[in-house]
C-alpha cells in the first residue's frame, strides 16, 4: 500500500523529503536512492506525471503546490506529460544496484521510462549483466595480462636509449 512507509521521519520531514526527490527525479530523469524511498517516490512521481497529461490550470496549480521548482513544473507539462500521453501508468522503473557500502542499505536507481521498447528490456547498470562476478573477473585479468605484455617488452628498450643519450 503506497504512502504507508514512515521512513524513520516525522510526517512533515517525510513529505518535504519526498517532494524534493520527486522534483529531482523529474528534473534529471533518474536518481539513486534506497529501495524503500524509491517505492514511496514512485507513486508520487507517477501521480504528478498523470496530472501533467492534461494541461489544465487546475492541474498546473496542483503541480506547483507539490513540486518545489517552477522550471521543473514547466518541463513536466511541456515535455514529460505529452511524452506519456498514450501510456496508462508505469512511468518509472526501479533497478536494484546492491547494498550501500556504509550501512548495507539496499540501493537502487529509479528512472523515468522513455518508450515501450525500453520498458520491456532489462538494462545493465555499472557493468552488471546476467553473467556472474567470476566471469567478469576472468575477463578483467585477461585484459590486464594482455596490456602488461606489450608494456613489458617496450619498457627495457626505452631506458637503454636514455642511458646511451646521457653518456
ChimeraX commands (.cxc) that place a marker at each C-alpha (Angstrom):
marker #1 position 0.00,0.00,0.00 radius 0.5
marker #1 position 1.65,3.27,-1.10 radius 0.5
marker #1 position 2.03,6.01,1.44 radius 0.5
marker #1 position 2.26,3.76,4.49 radius 0.5
marker #1 position 6.04,3.82,4.98 radius 0.5
marker #1 position 7.24,6.23,7.64 radius 0.5
marker #1 position 10.93,6.11,6.61 radius 0.5
marker #1 position 12.00,6.99,10.16 radius 0.5
marker #1 position 10.86,10.60,9.89 radius 0.5
marker #1 position 8.05,12.83,11.07 radius 0.5
marker #1 position 5.26,13.41,8.58 radius 0.5
marker #1 position 6.40,16.95,7.70 radius 0.5
marker #1 position 10.02,15.88,7.22 radius 0.5
marker #1 position 8.97,12.83,5.20 radius 0.5
marker #1 position 6.77,14.86,2.86 radius 0.5
marker #1 position 9.46,17.51,2.36 radius 0.5
marker #1 position 11.99,14.78,1.52 radius 0.5
marker #1 position 9.63,13.11,-0.96 radius 0.5
marker #1 position 8.77,16.45,-2.61 radius 0.5
marker #1 position 12.48,17.09,-3.08 radius 0.5
marker #1 position 13.02,13.60,-4.51 radius 0.5
marker #1 position 10.11,13.96,-6.95 radius 0.5
marker #1 position 11.43,17.34,-8.08 radius 0.5
marker #1 position 14.93,15.97,-8.58 radius 0.5
marker #1 position 13.64,12.89,-10.44 radius 0.5
marker #1 position 11.55,14.94,-12.84 radius 0.5
marker #1 position 14.42,17.38,-13.35 radius 0.5
marker #1 position 17.13,14.81,-14.10 radius 0.5
marker #1 position 15.25,11.72,-15.24 radius 0.5
marker #1 position 16.98,9.31,-12.83 radius 0.5
marker #1 position 18.27,9.27,-9.27 radius 0.5
marker #1 position 19.98,6.80,-6.97 radius 0.5
marker #1 position 18.32,6.21,-3.60 radius 0.5
marker #1 position 17.28,3.42,-1.24 radius 0.5
marker #1 position 14.66,0.90,-2.34 radius 0.5
marker #1 position 12.08,1.91,0.29 radius 0.5
marker #1 position 12.36,5.60,-0.63 radius 0.5
marker #1 position 12.10,4.72,-4.32 radius 0.5
marker #1 position 8.92,2.72,-3.74 radius 0.5
marker #1 position 7.33,5.68,-1.98 radius 0.5
marker #1 position 8.68,8.09,-4.58 radius 0.5
marker #1 position 7.25,6.04,-7.44 radius 0.5
marker #1 position 3.61,6.61,-6.51 radius 0.5
marker #1 position 4.07,10.36,-6.06 radius 0.5
marker #1 position 6.06,10.82,-9.27 radius 0.5
marker #1 position 3.57,8.82,-11.31 radius 0.5
marker #1 position 0.73,10.88,-9.84 radius 0.5
marker #1 position 2.48,14.09,-10.96 radius 0.5
marker #1 position 3.01,12.72,-14.49 radius 0.5
marker #1 position -0.64,11.68,-14.68 radius 0.5
marker #1 position -1.66,15.20,-13.66 radius 0.5
marker #1 position 0.62,16.65,-16.35 radius 0.5
marker #1 position -1.04,14.63,-19.13 radius 0.5
marker #1 position -3.99,17.07,-19.03 radius 0.5
marker #1 position -2.56,20.63,-19.08 radius 0.5
marker #1 position -5.39,22.49,-17.34 radius 0.5
marker #1 position -4.96,25.40,-14.97 radius 0.5
marker #1 position -6.18,23.32,-12.02 radius 0.5
marker #1 position -3.63,20.60,-12.76 radius 0.5
marker #1 position -0.83,23.15,-13.06 radius 0.5
marker #1 position -1.79,24.56,-9.66 radius 0.5
marker #1 position -1.71,21.05,-8.16 radius 0.5
marker #1 position 1.76,20.51,-9.60 radius 0.5
marker #1 position 3.01,23.90,-8.36 radius 0.5
marker #1 position 1.70,23.06,-4.89 radius 0.5
marker #1 position 3.80,19.88,-4.75 radius 0.5
marker #1 position 6.93,20.39,-6.91 radius 0.5
marker #1 position 9.49,22.80,-5.45 radius 0.5
marker #1 position 10.90,24.35,-8.68 radius 0.5
marker #1 position 8.95,26.29,-11.28 radius 0.5
marker #1 position 11.15,25.24,-14.20 radius 0.5
marker #1 position 10.57,21.56,-13.33 radius 0.5
marker #1 position 6.80,22.12,-13.48 radius 0.5
marker #1 position 7.23,23.74,-16.89 radius 0.5
marker #1 position 9.32,20.78,-18.06 radius 0.5
marker #1 position 6.72,18.38,-16.63 radius 0.5
marker #1 position 3.85,19.94,-18.59 radius 0.5
marker #1 position 5.80,20.75,-21.78 radius 0.5
marker #1 position 7.95,17.62,-22.21 radius 0.5
marker #1 position 7.24,14.80,-19.77 radius 0.5
marker #1 position 3.42,14.86,-19.74 radius 0.5
marker #1 position 2.92,14.76,-23.53 radius 0.5
marker #1 position 5.57,12.02,-23.82 radius 0.5
marker #1 position 3.38,9.65,-21.76 radius 0.5
marker #1 position 0.05,10.71,-23.32 radius 0.5
marker #1 position -0.74,7.22,-24.68 radius 0.5
marker #1 position 0.56,5.32,-21.67 radius 0.5
marker #1 position -1.57,4.32,-18.68 radius 0.5
marker #1 position 0.82,4.26,-15.73 radius 0.5
marker #1 position 4.22,2.62,-15.38 radius 0.5
marker #1 position 6.18,5.81,-16.00 radius 0.5
marker #1 position 9.07,4.86,-13.70 radius 0.5
marker #1 position 11.43,1.91,-13.37 radius 0.5
marker #1 position 13.32,0.75,-10.26 radius 0.5
marker #1 position 16.60,-1.07,-10.84 radius 0.5
marker #1 position 18.31,-2.53,-7.77 radius 0.5
marker #1 position 22.07,-1.90,-7.61 radius 0.5
marker #1 position 23.08,-3.72,-4.43 radius 0.5
marker #1 position 23.91,-2.74,-0.86 radius 0.5
marker #1 position 25.41,0.61,0.13 radius 0.5
marker #1 position 28.95,0.39,1.43 radius 0.5
marker #1 position 28.48,2.25,4.71 radius 0.5
marker #1 position 25.36,0.74,6.20 radius 0.5
marker #1 position 24.40,-2.02,3.72 radius 0.5
marker #1 position 21.09,-0.33,2.84 radius 0.5
marker #1 position 19.64,-1.78,-0.37 radius 0.5
marker #1 position 20.23,0.82,-3.10 radius 0.5
marker #1 position 18.52,1.28,-6.44 radius 0.5
marker #1 position 18.18,3.62,-9.37 radius 0.5
marker #1 position 14.75,4.99,-10.13 radius 0.5
marker #1 position 14.33,6.47,-13.58 radius 0.5
marker #1 position 11.67,7.61,-16.00 radius 0.5
marker #1 position 10.83,5.07,-18.70 radius 0.5
marker #1 position 11.37,6.54,-22.16 radius 0.5
marker #1 position 9.44,4.29,-24.57 radius 0.5
marker #1 position 7.71,0.91,-24.69 radius 0.5
marker #1 position 10.65,-0.97,-26.25 radius 0.5
marker #1 position 12.93,0.25,-23.49 radius 0.5
marker #1 position 10.37,-0.55,-20.77 radius 0.5
marker #1 position 10.35,-4.27,-21.59 radius 0.5
marker #1 position 14.12,-4.62,-21.98 radius 0.5
marker #1 position 16.16,-5.00,-18.74 radius 0.5
marker #1 position 19.20,-2.76,-18.56 radius 0.5
marker #1 position 22.63,-3.46,-17.17 radius 0.5
marker #1 position 23.83,-0.96,-14.58 radius 0.5
marker #1 position 27.51,-0.33,-13.84 radius 0.5
marker #1 position 28.79,-3.36,-15.74 radius 0.5
marker #1 position 26.26,-5.80,-14.30 radius 0.5
marker #1 position 24.98,-8.42,-16.68 radius 0.5
marker #1 position 23.38,-11.82,-16.39 radius 0.5
marker #1 position 26.82,-13.38,-16.01 radius 0.5
marker #1 position 28.37,-13.67,-12.57 radius 0.5
marker #1 position 31.29,-11.93,-10.92 radius 0.5
marker #1 position 33.65,-14.80,-11.68 radius 0.5
marker #1 position 33.31,-14.31,-15.45 radius 0.5
marker #1 position 33.88,-10.55,-15.15 radius 0.5
marker #1 position 36.99,-11.06,-13.03 radius 0.5
marker #1 position 38.38,-13.58,-15.54 radius 0.5
marker #1 position 37.87,-11.11,-18.40 radius 0.5
marker #1 position 39.50,-8.32,-16.42 radius 0.5
marker #1 position 42.55,-10.42,-15.61 radius 0.5
marker #1 position 42.90,-11.39,-19.30 radius 0.5
marker #1 position 42.75,-7.73,-20.30 radius 0.5
marker #1 position 45.36,-6.66,-17.74 radius 0.5
marker #1 position 47.66,-9.53,-18.73 radius 0.5
marker #1 position 47.33,-8.62,-22.42 radius 0.5
marker #1 position 48.03,-4.95,-21.69 radius 0.5
marker #1 position 51.01,-5.73,-19.46 radius 0.5
marker #1 position 52.75,-8.00,-22.00 radius 0.5
marker #1 position 53.42,-5.32,-24.67 radius 0.5
marker #1 position 54.40,-2.83,-21.98 radius 0.5
marker #1 position 56.99,-5.26,-20.57 radius 0.5
marker #1 position 58.62,-5.68,-23.98 radius 0.5
marker #1 position 58.86,-1.92,-24.57 radius 0.5
marker #1 position 59.99,-0.97,-21.06 radius 0.5
marker #1 position 63.63,-2.20,-21.24 radius 0.5
marker #1 position 64.20,-0.60,-24.66 radius 0.5
marker #1 position 63.44,2.93,-23.51 radius 0.5
marker #1 position 65.84,3.19,-20.52 radius 0.5
marker #1 position 68.74,1.82,-22.61 radius 0.5
marker #1 position 68.18,4.53,-25.21 radius 0.5
marker #1 position 68.05,7.18,-22.48 radius 0.5
marker #1 position 71.32,5.89,-20.90 radius 0.5
marker #1 position 73.08,5.99,-24.28 radius 0.5
marker #1 position 71.90,9.55,-24.87 radius 0.5
marker #1 position 73.08,10.60,-21.39 radius 0.5
marker #1 position 76.65,9.32,-21.98 radius 0.5
marker link #1:1,2 radius 0.2
marker link #1:2,3 radius 0.2
marker link #1:3,4 radius 0.2
marker link #1:4,5 radius 0.2
marker link #1:5,6 radius 0.2
marker link #1:6,7 radius 0.2
marker link #1:7,8 radius 0.2
marker link #1:8,9 radius 0.2
marker link #1:9,10 radius 0.2
marker link #1:10,11 radius 0.2
marker link #1:11,12 radius 0.2
marker link #1:12,13 radius 0.2
marker link #1:13,14 radius 0.2
marker link #1:14,15 radius 0.2
marker link #1:15,16 radius 0.2
marker link #1:16,17 radius 0.2
marker link #1:17,18 radius 0.2
marker link #1:18,19 radius 0.2
marker link #1:19,20 radius 0.2
marker link #1:20,21 radius 0.2
marker link #1:21,22 radius 0.2
marker link #1:22,23 radius 0.2
marker link #1:23,24 radius 0.2
marker link #1:24,25 radius 0.2
marker link #1:25,26 radius 0.2
marker link #1:26,27 radius 0.2
marker link #1:27,28 radius 0.2
marker link #1:28,29 radius 0.2
marker link #1:29,30 radius 0.2
marker link #1:30,31 radius 0.2
marker link #1:31,32 radius 0.2
marker link #1:32,33 radius 0.2
marker link #1:33,34 radius 0.2
marker link #1:34,35 radius 0.2
marker link #1:35,36 radius 0.2
marker link #1:36,37 radius 0.2
marker link #1:37,38 radius 0.2
marker link #1:38,39 radius 0.2
marker link #1:39,40 radius 0.2
marker link #1:40,41 radius 0.2
marker link #1:41,42 radius 0.2
marker link #1:42,43 radius 0.2
marker link #1:43,44 radius 0.2
marker link #1:44,45 radius 0.2
marker link #1:45,46 radius 0.2
marker link #1:46,47 radius 0.2
marker link #1:47,48 radius 0.2
marker link #1:48,49 radius 0.2
marker link #1:49,50 radius 0.2
marker link #1:50,51 radius 0.2
marker link #1:51,52 radius 0.2
marker link #1:52,53 radius 0.2
marker link #1:53,54 radius 0.2
marker link #1:54,55 radius 0.2
marker link #1:55,56 radius 0.2
marker link #1:56,57 radius 0.2
marker link #1:57,58 radius 0.2
marker link #1:58,59 radius 0.2
marker link #1:59,60 radius 0.2
marker link #1:60,61 radius 0.2
marker link #1:61,62 radius 0.2
marker link #1:62,63 radius 0.2
marker link #1:63,64 radius 0.2
marker link #1:64,65 radius 0.2
marker link #1:65,66 radius 0.2
marker link #1:66,67 radius 0.2
marker link #1:67,68 radius 0.2
marker link #1:68,69 radius 0.2
marker link #1:69,70 radius 0.2
marker link #1:70,71 radius 0.2
marker link #1:71,72 radius 0.2
marker link #1:72,73 radius 0.2
marker link #1:73,74 radius 0.2
marker link #1:74,75 radius 0.2
marker link #1:75,76 radius 0.2
marker link #1:76,77 radius 0.2
marker link #1:77,78 radius 0.2
marker link #1:78,79 radius 0.2
marker link #1:79,80 radius 0.2
marker link #1:80,81 radius 0.2
marker link #1:81,82 radius 0.2
marker link #1:82,83 radius 0.2
marker link #1:83,84 radius 0.2
marker link #1:84,85 radius 0.2
marker link #1:85,86 radius 0.2
marker link #1:86,87 radius 0.2
marker link #1:87,88 radius 0.2
marker link #1:88,89 radius 0.2
marker link #1:89,90 radius 0.2
marker link #1:90,91 radius 0.2
marker link #1:91,92 radius 0.2
marker link #1:92,93 radius 0.2
marker link #1:93,94 radius 0.2
marker link #1:94,95 radius 0.2
marker link #1:95,96 radius 0.2
marker link #1:96,97 radius 0.2
marker link #1:97,98 radius 0.2
marker link #1:98,99 radius 0.2
marker link #1:99,100 radius 0.2
marker link #1:100,101 radius 0.2
marker link #1:101,102 radius 0.2
marker link #1:102,103 radius 0.2
marker link #1:103,104 radius 0.2
marker link #1:104,105 radius 0.2
marker link #1:105,106 radius 0.2
marker link #1:106,107 radius 0.2
marker link #1:107,108 radius 0.2
marker link #1:108,109 radius 0.2
marker link #1:109,110 radius 0.2
marker link #1:110,111 radius 0.2
marker link #1:111,112 radius 0.2
marker link #1:112,113 radius 0.2
marker link #1:113,114 radius 0.2
marker link #1:114,115 radius 0.2
marker link #1:115,116 radius 0.2
marker link #1:116,117 radius 0.2
marker link #1:117,118 radius 0.2
marker link #1:118,119 radius 0.2
marker link #1:119,120 radius 0.2
marker link #1:120,121 radius 0.2
marker link #1:121,122 radius 0.2
marker link #1:122,123 radius 0.2
marker link #1:123,124 radius 0.2
marker link #1:124,125 radius 0.2
marker link #1:125,126 radius 0.2
marker link #1:126,127 radius 0.2
marker link #1:127,128 radius 0.2
marker link #1:128,129 radius 0.2
marker link #1:129,130 radius 0.2
marker link #1:130,131 radius 0.2
marker link #1:131,132 radius 0.2
marker link #1:132,133 radius 0.2
marker link #1:133,134 radius 0.2
marker link #1:134,135 radius 0.2
marker link #1:135,136 radius 0.2
marker link #1:136,137 radius 0.2
marker link #1:137,138 radius 0.2
marker link #1:138,139 radius 0.2
marker link #1:139,140 radius 0.2
marker link #1:140,141 radius 0.2
marker link #1:141,142 radius 0.2
marker link #1:142,143 radius 0.2
marker link #1:143,144 radius 0.2
marker link #1:144,145 radius 0.2
marker link #1:145,146 radius 0.2
marker link #1:146,147 radius 0.2
marker link #1:147,148 radius 0.2
marker link #1:148,149 radius 0.2
marker link #1:149,150 radius 0.2
marker link #1:150,151 radius 0.2
marker link #1:151,152 radius 0.2
marker link #1:152,153 radius 0.2
marker link #1:153,154 radius 0.2
marker link #1:154,155 radius 0.2
marker link #1:155,156 radius 0.2
marker link #1:156,157 radius 0.2
marker link #1:157,158 radius 0.2
marker link #1:158,159 radius 0.2
marker link #1:159,160 radius 0.2
marker link #1:160,161 radius 0.2
marker link #1:161,162 radius 0.2
marker link #1:162,163 radius 0.2
marker link #1:163,164 radius 0.2
marker link #1:164,165 radius 0.2
marker link #1:165,166 radius 0.2
marker link #1:166,167 radius 0.2
view
